[in-house]
Amino acid sequence: MEELHWKTAITKVEPNKLLLRGYRIDELMGKVSFGQAVYLTLLGELPSEKVGRLIDVILVASIDHGATPPSTLAAITVASTGAPLNAALASGILAITHLHGGAIEGCMRITLEGVKRVEESHRSPSEVAEEIVREYREKKKRILGFGHRIHTKDPRTAKLYELASELGLAGKYVQMAKALEEALSRSLGKKLPINVDGAIASLLCEIGIPPELANLFFIMARVAGLAAHIYEEKTRQRPMRRIHPTDHEYDGPSERTLS
């Protein structure tokens, strides 16, 4: 065996055959959802249809949030210079950090720690949440996944939890997230609701996604939104324009409902 020989357990490629974690990709096509395929690729096992459905819902929830997020502004700024799609897209993705789009991982770790304390100490989620909030306030550290610069009640959070409950996938981690929300509100004296990142964090905990992969779900979802903004920039705006970060208006379709 050569010194540089190495191994991978993800995909096997042979003439006329592709195996993804042991499954033929052509057999997966049309039989599993994209969410199931993502889970299989990342973790090596094919999840239930319910888990795949939840991942699909998570990806739709984060697909876009307008033209003002830093990642979108970065992408359209680079697109305005005439850079190709991949370069503009990469710039948008590189703008996703723990401060923007990357709160999911931090919130997952807090939620996981909270449930661990509940199970080890046999205390209630409410008691543990109060303890965690107190510790973070003493350290003057922010608990990620709560509050939003625009939404006082994030509509995506409510829908995510509603669908997760219908799928039977809202358990102890969702309970902990809600306990943290209540503890934060009591501590601050004002409502600080779970935002979409916090909701996604608790649901990724429920389906066993490692926190190291958490922000990937935001990135995967936002790629489509970034691409749409990049395409619009290239086809609708003049090159090298001055881009104001907030002074813009929406002129797309008026509100529509699904039939």
Secondary structure, DSSP 8 states (H G I E B T S, - for coil): --TT----SSEEEETTEEEETTEEHHHHTTTS-HHHHHHHHHHSS---HHHHHHHHHHHHHTS---S-SHHHHHHHHHHHTT--HHHHHHHHHHT-BTTBB-HHHHHHHHHHHHHHHHHHHT--HHHHHHHHHHHHHHTT---TTB--SS-SS-HHHHHHHHHHHHTT---HHHHHHHHHHHHHHHHHTS---B-HHHHHHHHHHHTT--GGGHHHHHHHHHHHHHHHHHHHHHHHS-TT----SS-----S-------
